[in-house]
Amino acid sequence: MPRLFTGLEIPAQTGLMLSLLRGGLRGVRWIDPENYHITLRFIGDIDDRMADEVVDALDRVRRDPVEIRLTGLGAFANGKPHAVFARVEPTPELMELQGEQERILQRLRLPAERRKYVPHVTLARCRTCSNQDVARWLAEHGDFYSQTFTATRFVLFSSRASVGGGPYLAEEAYPLDRKGGGYGLPEGAAQFAGQHR
């Protein structure tokens, strides 16, 4: 049973800039740069039949490429911190792409996402760090920003791990060019392809 989500990939140069932020915060598990991404919609653990439906339904998305800019850092906390992240500017184009995927997946009778969508790139998952530690780290690095990059496709990712942070496998890629049509599976996704085609 695959655990799936859709997202945007981070270019290597932007990933390198993000990786330079690693360190200086104890009690966290840093995300490996090759697993940086911007989640669009977490789908979760679904059966193979539903995975087939998701793959086909997402192929109907027709959108232009999306400009992405990272603007500062933040932390998710619910009493205590659980992740630090790079903020993604919530442009109308990005929010519309995410909203369309939300509607598509709800039409497949998948549960609605209960939380408000906050575009971000997770940098680390907090284990034992305190609010004060995170506040200090954010104060030291909070002026981070990246050059704008263009996302020309979105990806259906899978994860076999029970905890977030990767490794993630790109199962299907969908161009953002208004013409549509999946790119097909990248190398290394043959097992998923055999199950879901």
Secondary structure by P-SEA (a helix, b strand, c coil): ccbbbbbbbbcaaaaaaaaaaccccccccccccccccccccccccccaaaaaaaaaaaccccccbbbbbbcbbbbbbcccccbbbbbccccaaaaaaaaaaaaaaaaaccccccccccccccccccccccaaaaaaaaaacccccccccccccccccccccccccccccccbbbbcccccccccccccaaaaaaacc
